[in-house]
């Protein structure tokens, strides 16, 4: 997964939906940013990620909640085409969009007024999406999990039954051999 491809997808979506504005990566030095576009610009940046704990699966796999921020920089604060109006258009353009490498579509998280200086008004709106981070390579020589099957009883649907793999003993945490999962390893 690459964060850059996710940002590129957001930039392309905004260029498509709001062609009257400049859409750019957030600048390295925001304090010296100069708005050159006659109407305004949308500055797209990666604000960071949080990660859930790992699962015991012999590899590192973690849920990742990533955050993308769009800063709206316009020469007008209110009214048609002003910063408040464009903030709404950005929100509607991005909420629900499925990004590459993400499990969930973008959802709005927050927006805030950053201020008005040097003839420009600025708002920042943050969006979040979930993805999964999986380690790059596996060096372990342990058997690989190739199939997991949920086995249901014909008498009582959704009730676990005996495993269908007689060569594998029941899991240590299952009591009375009631493992609901058939595990096949290669």
N, C-alpha and C positions, 0 to 999 in steps of 0.2 A: 504494500500500500504506500502511496506517496501523497503527502500533504499538498505538494505542489499541483498535482493533477486535480485535487479537490478544489483548490483555489482557482485554478484555470477554468473549471466548470462553472464556478460562481461568477467569475468575470464574464464569461461568454453568455451566461443567462442574463446578466444585467445589461450587457451591450445589446442583446436582442430585445429585451423588454423596455429599456430606457435609452433609445439611440440618440436622444437630444443632449445627453450628458457624456462627459468623459468618464471612462471606467478604467481605473488603474490599480496597481498594487499599492498598499499603504507605504508611504515613503520612510526611508531610514530615519530621517530627522523631520519629524512632524512640525516642529516649531519654525523651521525655515521653508516649509512647503509653500510654493507660490501657485495660486490658482490661475492658470493661463486660459482656461476655457471661458467663453463669454457668459455662459449660464451657471455652470457648476460641475462638480466632479463627485464620483463615488469611489472611495478608497477602500480596497478590500484587503484584509489582513487576517492572519492566523493568530488567534489570541491564546492558544494553548489547549491542553487536553488534561483530563483526569482519567485514571485507570482503576478498574476494579481489581480485586485480588485474583490470584491464579487458581485454576482448578487442578486437582490431582489427575492429570491425564498423560503423564510422562513427557509432556512438552509444556512450554509456556504459552498460554492462551489467555488473553485478558480482554474484557470489554473496555472500549475506549469511548469516552464522551468528548468529542472535539468541539471547539468553539471558533466560529468565524465571525469577525466584526466588519461591518460596512460603515464607514464614516461618510456622512452626507455633508458636502461643503458647497454651499450655494450663496449667491450674491443677494438673495431675497429670503427673508425669514417666513413671512406669512403670505397667504393668498395663493391663487392658482400658479403652480410652478415654483412655489417657495419651498423652503427646507422642510416644513411640516407636511406639505402635500407630497413631496418627493419621498419623505420617510415612509408615508403610507404606501406609496407605489413600490418601494424597495421591499417592504414587508410582504405585500401581496405577490410580488414577483418571485420571492424565494421560499415562502412557507409552503411545505409539501413537496419541494423539489427533491428528487432522489439523486444523490451524488455518487460518483464512482467510488467503490470500496466501502460504502456506508450501508449499514443494515437498515437504518431508519431514514426517512426523509427529513429535511431541515425543519426545525421548529423554532419559532421566535422565543428568545429567552428574556431580553430586556432591551429597552432603548432609553437614551438619556440626552438631554440638551448639554452640549459641551461649552456653548457660549457663542458670542458674536464679537469678532475682532477684525480690524482692518477691512471692513466692508463685507465680511462673509459671516454667515451663520453656520454652525456645525452641530450635527446630531450624530450619535453613534448608536447603531442597532446591532445586537448580538444574536446569533443563531447557533443552534446546537444540532448535532447528529451523532448517532452511535455507529461505531465500526468495531472490528475485532482485530486485535494485535496478536499475531502468531509468530513464534520464533522462526528465523529464517531457515535453519537446517537442523536436522535431528542426527546426532552422532551416536545415540544409544543403539546397542545391538539387541535390545529386548524385542519380543514378538510384537508385531504391529496389529492393532485393532482393525479388522477388516469388515465386520458386520455386527450390528446390534439389532436384535429382534425382540419386540414385546410380545409375550405369549399370553393369550387370554384363555380362560376356561370356557368350554362350551356351555357349562351349566350356569355359570355366573359371569356375564360379560364384565370386563374391566377388573376382574379379580385375578391376581397372579397365580400361576401354576408352576409345576416343576420345570426346571430348565430342560430344553430339548437337546442339549449337548451333553451326552452321557460321559464324554471323555474329560469334562471339566467339572471339578467339585463345586458345590455351592459356595457362594461368597461367605467370607467369615462373619460379615455383619448380618447375614440372613439367618433366621432361626427356623428349625424344622424343615430345612431344605426348601424354603418357599421363595427362592429367587425368581423374580418376574422377568429376568433378562437372560437371553441366550447370547453368549459372547463367543465369537469365533476369532481365533488368532492365527496368523500365518507363521 
